[in-house]
Amino acid sequence: MRIVFFIPPLSRPSGGLAVIYRMAELLAGLGHEVLLAGMSRAVHAAPAESALPFLDWDKADLKPRDVWCVPESWPNALALGFRSGARTLVYAQNWVFMLGNLPPGANWSDLPVEYIAVSQPVSWFLEKILAVRVKAVLPPSLLDCFFTVERKPSPAVPVRVAWMPRKNKALAEQIQRVALALLRQSPEAPEILWVPLRDLAPEEVAAQLASCHIFLCSSLAEGFGLPPLEAMAAGCVPVGFAGLGGWEYMRGSALLPCCRHCVPPLPLPERPWGANGFFVSDGDVLGAGQALAGAALLAASASPVWKDLVAEGRKAAGYYSGAAMRRGLENLFS
């Protein structure tokens, strides 16, 4: 049996593509025959040290005993599996990409494929909304650099807030303006320093996060949401939106009034940690601004509550190790 991963012809790197390569490399390490196949191999597609063989699209030559793994955002690639009779898997890394990608009249529940979800929230979405059966939940893993980076000692002020401009930049800036307007009214308000994360290697992202207190979550559609979890591993407290998928590991504190009405749309999976951030309903710009202002005041005060949030966040991050992902893959493909 070969396990063949479809590699989309992306013009730039993506977190989802990195997870696919991580899966492929772990499976190869477990002794499986793993191949990659796609229309073209972009320069950025594979890590420089990767030794996994890459096949041109027209040379994949899938067999009925093969497993053909396709990301949810490229349903046209499923046809190669259908024609060959290979066992076809869809790895759903983002619930929103499951909407609107099929031709009119086609439904995911009608296709002869099996589904793997990146998180419990995505599994819930697939089963409750799209009426498909999920074979397994396979979360990604954090890179070691987010656990091992040295957290630089820093004064309580300025409060450093990491954010990602590529995640709804205009929305994030609105949240920042609301927070600053509220903080101007407080005599105890700390100075805020915004730290944008863009075009950085993972080690550089880890170093930046380790220098920050807060991570602003501005994405409305996440299958899992690795950046906030990476921030937790580096000692930041996330504030903002869960994007649905973040409820895999996010557990909100009700300490701030603006967060008390945030009710997740699904039953939260049991996890061995408590509150690790301040979260509001997706798209609630005013609530997110209020949460950010309140979190900044807490961070500046060095409150024991803040230290508890950081500790619980690190506990959550440790749950998603490379060893855990390896065990999940071994159980799934054995």
SVG drawing of the C-alpha trace seen along z (x, -y; Angstrom):
<svg xmlns="http://www.w3.org/2000/svg" viewBox="-28 -59 46 62">
<polyline fill="none" stroke="black" stroke-width="0.4" points="0.0,0.0 1.3,-3.4 0.0,-6.6 0.0,-9.4 -0.6,-13.0 -1.9,-15.6 0.2,-18.7 -1.7,-21.8 0.1,-24.2 0.1,-27.1 1.8,-30.4 3.0,-30.9 3.5,-28.8 0.6,-28.1 0.1,-26.6 -2.2,-23.9 0.5,-22.8 3.1,-22.6 0.8,-20.3 0.4,-18.0 4.2,-17.7 4.5,-17.1 1.9,-14.3 3.8,-12.7 7.1,-12.8 5.8,-11.3 4.1,-8.5 7.4,-7.8 9.1,-7.7 6.6,-5.0 7.7,-2.8 4.9,-3.6 5.6,-4.1 4.7,-7.8 4.7,-9.7 3.7,-13.3 2.0,-14.1 0.9,-17.4 0.6,-19.5 3.9,-21.3 6.4,-21.5 6.7,-25.1 10.1,-26.0 8.7,-26.5 6.6,-23.4 8.9,-21.0 11.3,-21.7 14.9,-21.6 15.7,-18.5 12.7,-16.5 13.6,-13.4 10.0,-12.4 9.6,-11.5 7.5,-13.8 5.5,-12.6 4.1,-14.6 0.3,-14.6 0.1,-12.4 2.6,-9.8 1.0,-9.0 -0.4,-5.7 -2.6,-5.1 -3.7,-1.5 -6.8,-0.2 -4.5,0.6 -3.2,-2.9 -4.5,-5.7 -5.1,-9.0 -5.1,-12.0 -6.6,-15.3 -7.0,-18.6 -10.6,-19.8 -10.0,-22.9 -9.1,-21.0 -12.0,-18.6 -11.1,-18.3 -8.1,-16.2 -10.5,-13.6 -11.2,-12.5 -7.8,-10.8 -8.7,-8.6 -12.1,-7.8 -10.8,-6.7 -8.1,-4.5 -10.3,-2.9 -7.8,-4.0 -9.1,-4.6 -9.7,-8.3 -9.4,-10.5 -10.3,-14.1 -8.3,-15.9 -10.5,-18.8 -8.3,-21.5 -10.8,-24.3 -14.6,-24.1 -15.2,-27.1 -13.4,-25.5 -16.0,-22.7 -18.6,-25.2 -18.9,-26.2 -16.0,-24.2 -18.2,-21.5 -20.0,-21.9 -23.7,-22.9 -25.9,-20.0 -23.0,-18.0 -22.8,-17.2 -19.9,-15.9 -22.2,-13.3 -22.7,-11.8 -19.0,-11.2 -17.2,-7.9 -14.6,-9.3 -13.6,-9.1 -13.1,-12.1 -10.4,-13.1 -11.0,-16.3 -8.2,-18.5 -10.1,-19.3 -13.2,-18.3 -15.0,-21.5 -14.4,-20.7 -15.6,-17.1 -18.7,-18.5 -19.3,-20.8 -18.8,-17.9 -21.2,-15.6 -23.9,-18.1 -23.9,-20.6 -22.7,-18.5 -24.0,-15.1 -20.8,-13.2 -19.2,-10.6 -15.8,-11.5 -13.3,-8.6 -10.9,-10.3 -9.8,-13.6 -6.1,-14.3 -4.8,-17.7 -1.5,-19.1 1.5,-19.4 3.5,-22.4 7.2,-22.7 9.7,-22.4 10.9,-25.9 7.7,-27.3 8.3,-25.3 12.1,-25.8 12.4,-29.5 13.7,-31.5 11.1,-34.0 12.9,-37.3 12.3,-39.0 10.5,-42.2 8.9,-45.0 5.1,-45.1 5.0,-48.0 4.9,-48.5 2.4,-45.6 3.4,-44.0 0.6,-42.6 1.4,-40.2 -1.0,-40.1 -1.1,-38.8 -1.9,-41.4 -2.8,-38.6 -5.7,-37.5 -8.4,-40.1 -6.1,-43.2 -8.9,-45.8 -10.8,-44.0 -7.8,-43.7 -7.0,-47.4 -10.6,-48.2 -10.2,-46.1 -6.9,-47.9 -8.6,-51.3 -11.4,-50.3 -8.9,-49.0 -6.8,-52.2 -9.9,-54.4 -10.9,-52.5 -7.4,-52.6 -7.1,-56.3 -9.9,-56.6 -7.9,-54.7 -5.3,-56.4 -3.6,-53.0 -3.4,-52.3 -0.1,-50.9 1.7,-51.8 0.8,-49.3 3.3,-48.2 1.9,-46.3 4.1,-43.5 3.0,-42.4 4.0,-38.9 4.6,-38.6 7.0,-36.8 9.0,-35.2 10.5,-31.7 9.0,-29.6 12.0,-30.3 11.6,-34.0 7.9,-33.8 8.7,-32.0 11.2,-34.6 8.7,-37.4 6.0,-35.7 8.3,-35.1 8.7,-38.9 5.0,-39.5 2.2,-39.4 -0.9,-39.1 -1.8,-37.5 -4.7,-39.1 -6.9,-36.5 -8.6,-38.2 -9.5,-35.2 -13.2,-34.3 -12.7,-30.9 -10.2,-28.5 -10.1,-24.7 -7.7,-24.5 -5.8,-27.8 -2.1,-27.0 -0.9,-30.6 -2.8,-31.2 -1.6,-27.8 1.9,-28.7 1.5,-31.9 0.3,-30.0 3.4,-27.8 5.6,-30.9 3.8,-32.4 1.3,-34.7 -2.4,-35.0 -4.7,-35.0 -7.5,-37.5 -10.3,-37.7 -12.0,-35.2 -11.9,-31.4 -13.0,-31.1 -14.8,-27.9 -11.8,-25.6 -10.0,-27.3 -12.5,-25.8 -10.4,-22.6 -8.1,-24.0 -9.4,-27.5 -11.1,-27.9 -12.4,-31.3 -12.1,-33.3 -15.3,-35.0 -13.3,-37.5 -14.0,-40.3 -17.7,-41.2 -17.4,-41.4 -16.4,-37.7 -19.3,-36.3 -21.9,-36.1 -19.6,-34.2 -21.2,-30.7 -19.4,-28.2 -21.8,-26.7 -20.8,-23.2 -20.2,-21.0 -16.5,-21.6 -14.4,-18.5 -13.0,-17.6 -9.5,-18.9 -7.1,-18.8 -6.8,-22.6 -8.8,-25.6 -9.2,-29.2 -6.4,-30.2 -7.5,-33.4 -10.2,-36.0 -12.6,-35.2 -15.7,-36.8 -18.1,-35.8 -16.7,-35.7 -17.0,-39.1 -17.7,-41.0 -15.3,-43.9 -16.5,-45.9 -16.3,-42.9 -12.8,-42.0 -11.6,-45.6 -13.0,-45.6 -11.3,-42.2 -8.0,-43.5 -8.1,-46.6 -9.0,-44.5 -6.3,-42.0 -3.7,-44.8 -4.6,-46.2 -4.3,-42.7 -0.9,-42.0 0.5,-45.3 -0.7,-44.6 1.2,-41.2 -2.0,-39.8 -1.9,-36.2 -4.9,-35.6 -2.6,-36.5 0.0,-34.0 -2.7,-31.3 -3.8,-32.1 -0.3,-31.8 0.2,-28.5 -3.0,-26.9 -2.1,-28.0 1.2,-26.3 -0.5,-23.2 -2.8,-23.2 0.1,-23.7 1.9,-20.7 -1.1,-18.5 -0.4,-18.9 3.2,-17.6 4.8,-15.8 4.6,-12.6 0.8,-13.0 0.4,-13.5 2.6,-10.5 0.4,-8.4 -2.7,-9.6 -1.3,-8.8 -0.2,-5.4 -3.6,-4.5 -5.3,-5.9 -3.1,-4.1 -2.3,-0.9"/>
</svg>
